[in-house]
Amino acid sequence: MDTQGDPGSDEPILRLRITHVTSTMAGPLPTLIPHYTPSNLATAVPPGVTPHHLPVLRIFGTTQHLQKICANIHLCYPYFFVPFPMDSSTPDPLRPERVVRICQRFAVSLNHAICLAMRQDPTGGKYGGGTDPKHLHVVSVVLCKGVPFYGYHIGHSYFLKVSLVNPGRLYVALEQLRKPAVLGREWQPFEAHVNHVLQFMCDFDLYGCGWLELSGGTFREPLPGTFGFAGASLVSRR
């Protein structure tokens, strides 16, 4: 039996001091299957298929009453950026249909390149979606904008934010981007040197021995008393 927190409340239902954060892989939770791969995002995951293992961030800490807590953060994927291809010959390179097409093609092409680099079959025929769930690596590709860190730049630039299923496949993906294996061209990755845990800490302005405040989540019962251990599963959406 689980106790569900109120996601609409402004007051945190759980506040813990962070002592340790780890990144691991675990099987998908049945209650989160519709949310692992949103249907409105470009992805290499076919409809109706869920990867066998997905990333989970485990945050260990204590509450103000010294209760020991392990918070499991789901739907927080490792990611990096690549420049969005601005075609000078196209009148409107950012028109929605072109952006969607490039994002989808990039996701499928990168997933295919990772599979070949790992000697996997990118098109397993016996599965409904045409792909073995163990060979799904790119969970989403979306358009975003930002200012490049190095050099002098006026205004923002457009990038593709690429989210992966497994943090351990990051360097394999980067090797494929450095050669013309994805859409027949080379890509310059950005923020690919930051590991999964540090990305999460930076995105949510967290730090070691600091406080993590959670306004919703699913708690595992029985809940502890004043002193004890509690396990919580939380969802992170960015």
VENWO-V131668 format. One record per pair of residues at least 12 apart in sequence whose C-alpha atoms are under 6 Angstrom apart, sorted by the first residue. I is the first residue (numbers start at 1). J is the second residue. Records with the same first field share a line. If there is no record, write none. Layout:
I->J  J
This chain:
2->219  220  221
3->218  219
4->218
5->216  217
6->216
7->215  216
12->213  214  215
13->215
14->213  214
15->63  212  213
16->61  62  63  211  212
17->61  62  209  210  211
18->61  208  209  210
19->60  61  209
20->59  60
21->58  59
22->57  58
23->56  57
24->55  56
25->53  54  55  56
26->53  54
27->52  53
42->103  104  140  141
43->107  139  140
44->107  108  138
46->129
51->133
52->133  134
54->165
56->73  74
57->72  73
58->71  72
59->71
67->227  228  229
68->229
69->229  230  231
70->231
71->232  233
72->233  234
73->234  235
74->235  236
75->235  236
76->236
77->163
78->163  164  167  196
79->162  163
80->161  162  190  191  192
81->160  161  162  189  190
82->159  160  188  189
83->159
84->158  159  160
103->141
109->182
110->182
111->137  138
114->173
137->164  165
138->164  165
139->163  164  165
140->163
141->161  162
142->160  161
143->159  160
144->158  159
145->157  158  159
217->233  234
218->232  233
219->232
